[in-house]
Amino acid sequence: MEKNRIVIAENMIMARGGALKLTRAELPSAFLKWQSEERLEMFSEMSRAGAGSVRRMPSHLPVLATIGQGPFPVNLATRGMGMLPKPERLAEFTTSFEAARREGEGRAPEETLARRAETARAFYGDPANFDPSILGGLEIFEGRSEANLKADPLASLLYAEPAPRYLSFQINGVVDLVDGDDPRFRFLLAARELFAMDAFHIRQTRYPHGYLFYVCEVLDKTPVERR
């Protein structure tokens, strides 16, 4: 088995050429609830004040840590990583997102914002829609994070919410890179393109890979009062 090859089973993952066997885990309900609440709050803000009012999205932009070479082997990068639907609803939500985007083609983003936000709410509004064992994102820049993950798929994510709650989670797992023929890549692309033309996104022309982040360990990093 090649060093960077991974084998994914229902309850476990083999990585690093089979030398490492990891048990798969699920994201806690508090994290899933937070993901839903933050998205709904964002859609409400967009409806009230327009897409340009969105300034931060900590529930979608964790710090991604990957492992490289050299005296400072840990590489850190802010990376968009979000929820995917449960397998039985993947096609449904993908099709819905794609249809809403097509309806807006040729029109100003502000004209179609309400329709697109309504479509997104149908997915993000209920944590029961989420697959709790996986997160996903898109590769854009093909930089050090991608190179590291191709050599060693182990990675960590750190999500941190600002005041007043300071909710924070470290999620450790294994990353699989997928291409356009994977239906989960299609969903990730549809979710991105649904709001790709709005003011809070840096517009891109291509996404060479999708990231599937398989959860193996979750650490609650939320600070508490020390007495």
N, C-alpha and C positions, 0 to 999 in steps of 0.2 A: 504494500500500500504506500502511495506517495505521501510525503510529509504533510502536504496541505490538503489532502483529500479528507472529506468527512463522510461519515455514514450516519444517517438519521433514521432512527426507529421511533416507534410510538412513545416509548418511555425513556430512551437513552440516546446518546450521541457518542460516536467514536471519532476522535480527532488526533492530529499529530501522528499520522501513520499507524493508527491503532494503539499507540502507546498510552492514550488517555481516554478513559471511559467516564462519561458524565451523565448524571441523571437529569432528565428534563423536569422543569418546574412550571408553575403558573404564576402569573402576576396577581397580587392580592386585590381584594375587592376595593380597598381604599384607593389604590392606584387607578383601577378601571373607572371608578366613580369620578376621580379627579380629571381623568382624560375627557370624560363626557361633559362634566361641568365647565371645564375651561373652553371647550369647543363651543358649547351653547352660549357662553358669555361672549365669546368672540363674534359669533353670528349676530347676537343682539346688538353689540357695539357697532358692527358694520351696518346693520339695518338703521341704527339711530344716527350715526355720524359719517357713514361711508367707509369704504375699505381703507382709505388713507389714515383712518383713526387707529388702526391696529399698529402698535409699536413693539410689543413684546409677546412672545408665545412660549413661555418656559416649558409648558407641557408637551410641546412639539420639538423643542430645540435643546436636547440634552448635550452634554459633553461626551464625545465618543473617545475612549482610550483604546489604542491598538498597540501591538508589540512589534518593535523593529530591531535594528542592530545598533551597535555603537555604544559609547559610554552613557548616553541618555536614550535608552531603548523605547521609552513610553512616548507615543505621539498622541496629542490631544487635539480634537477638532470639534467644533459645534456642528451637529448634524441633525437634519430633520428626520425624526423617527416617530412613527405613529402606529395606530392600531390597524389590524386587518380584520375582515369579517370572519366569522366561523366558516369552515369549508362549505357547509350546506347552503350558505347565503352569499358566497363569494361572487358567483355569476350575477345574481340579482342586483347587488349593489354596484358592481362594475358597470353593468348595462345602464343602470339608472344614472350614474355619474356621467357616463359617456353621452347619453341622450341629452342631459341638461347642458353639457358643454356645446354639443352640436346646435342646439336651439339658439344659442347665443352667438354663433358665428356671424361675423359681419356687423355686429351691433356693439355699441359702446358698453364697456363692462358695467357701468352704473345702471344701465337699462335692464340688465339681466341678473343683477345681484340678488334680488329677492328670490327669484326662481332657483338660482343655484344654491343659495343658503338653505332654502326649504328642502332641497334634495339632500344636502349634506346632513341636515338635522335628522332626517329619517334614519341615518346610520349612526351618527355620533350621539344622538339623543338617548339611546338606550344601551347601557353597558352589556346587556345580554346579547347584543349583536357581535361583540368583540370575541376574537380568538385569544384567550388569556395566556396562551403558550408561546406567542410570537409577536414581534414588532417588525416593522418594515420601513424602508426608505429607499431613496434613489441616489445613485452615484452621479455626480456632475463633473467634478474637476479632475478626476483621475490622478490624484496626488499621492501623498505618502500613506494616507489611511488605506486606500485601495491596495497599494503595493504591500503594505503590512498584512492585510487580511488575506491576500493571495498566498502569502508565505506561512502565516499562522492565523487561523480563523478565530482564535479566542479574543474576546473584547469585553469591555465594560461600558455601561452608560451611566451617567450621573444626571438625574433630573432634580431641579431645585426651584421651588416656588418662592416668590418674594413674600414680604410681610403682608398680612400679619400672621399667617399660619406657618410659613417656612417649611412646608411639606417637601420632603426630599427622599429620593430612592436611588440606591445604586443597584443596577441590574447587570449581572454577569452572565455571559452566554457565549454561543458559537454562531458565527456569521457565515451564511451561505450566499454566494453571489449568483443571481439568476438573470437570465436574458429575456428578450421579448416574447419567446414562445412559452414562458411560464405564466399561467393565469393570474398568479399573485403579482407579477410584474405589471400586468395589464391593469389590475386594480390600483396599484401604487401610482402608475402613470395617470390613470383617470382621476384619482384624487388630487394629484398635483395640478393637472391641467384644468380642473374645475375652477381654480382660482389663480391660474398662472398669469393672467393679464392684469390682476389687481395690483394696487399700489404697494402692498406689503411684500411682494415677491420680487426677487431679482430675476428677470426673464432669461430663460435658457432655450437653447435650440435642440439639445440632444441629451439623452440619459443613457449611457452605455450599459449600465447594470442596475439591477435592483438588489437591495440588501434584505435578507431574511435573518432576523436576529432571534435565534432560538434561546429561550430563557432557561437558565440552569440554576440560578441563585438570585434571590432578591434580599437586599439589606435595607432596612428602614433607617435612613440617615436624618430623619426629622429631629431637630434639636428640642430638648426639653429643659425646663428650668432646673438648675442644679442648686440644691439647698445644702 
